[in-house]
Amino acid sequence: SRRQRQMCIRDRSKTLTEIRDNVYRKKSELDKLKIAEERKRLEEQRIRERKRQEMLKAKERERQEKLREERMYRLRCISRYGEYYGNLILKKEFALGMNKEMVRELLGEAEKFYKKSISTFRGHTIESWVFDTSLVAQGMSFGGLLGALSYYSGIELERKCPTLVFTDDKITSIYR
């Protein structure tokens, strides 16, 4: 192939000077092509790096925003419920003396999976909240159910979602 090119160049040329000039011209054209390809490769690499940097910046912004939201939520819980109950809510732990508002804050969406019953005894309102897995299955699509169950994977469901007894709107018993 190389030999054929050389012969092709020689065939078209009449003198050694023309042959030399043709070789230099072809070499120059090849060099220019290599330089153009290298520039293109470097530009593509710069674009990829710029996109990677933008993605890293976006992830960092998301992380910072999440941290900011967590701090704001923490401050809100502590200012609303006090340091003791606010920290328990942040840790997703139930405690005697919590009121329904605190428990709702702690449970979030999971509250809808509790069966609630109310009774009155000696002038006190007694309310029981019992976690019902059948409500979980009814209230969610199959994918949502898998997501909810994976949230509790490795954790005893009863421990995470205990039966709660309220007397006059405050937790008086927790059954795990």
Secondary structure, DSSP 4 states (H G I P E B T S, - for coil): -HHHHHHHHHHH--SHHHHHHHHHHHHHHHHHHHHHHHHHHHHHHHHHHHHHHHHHHHHHHHHHHHHHHHHHHHHHHHHHHHHHHHHHHHTT---TT-BHHHHHHHHGGGGGGEEEEEEEETTEEEEEEEE-HHHHHHHS-HHHHHHHHHHTTTS-HHHHS-EEEEETTEEEEEE-
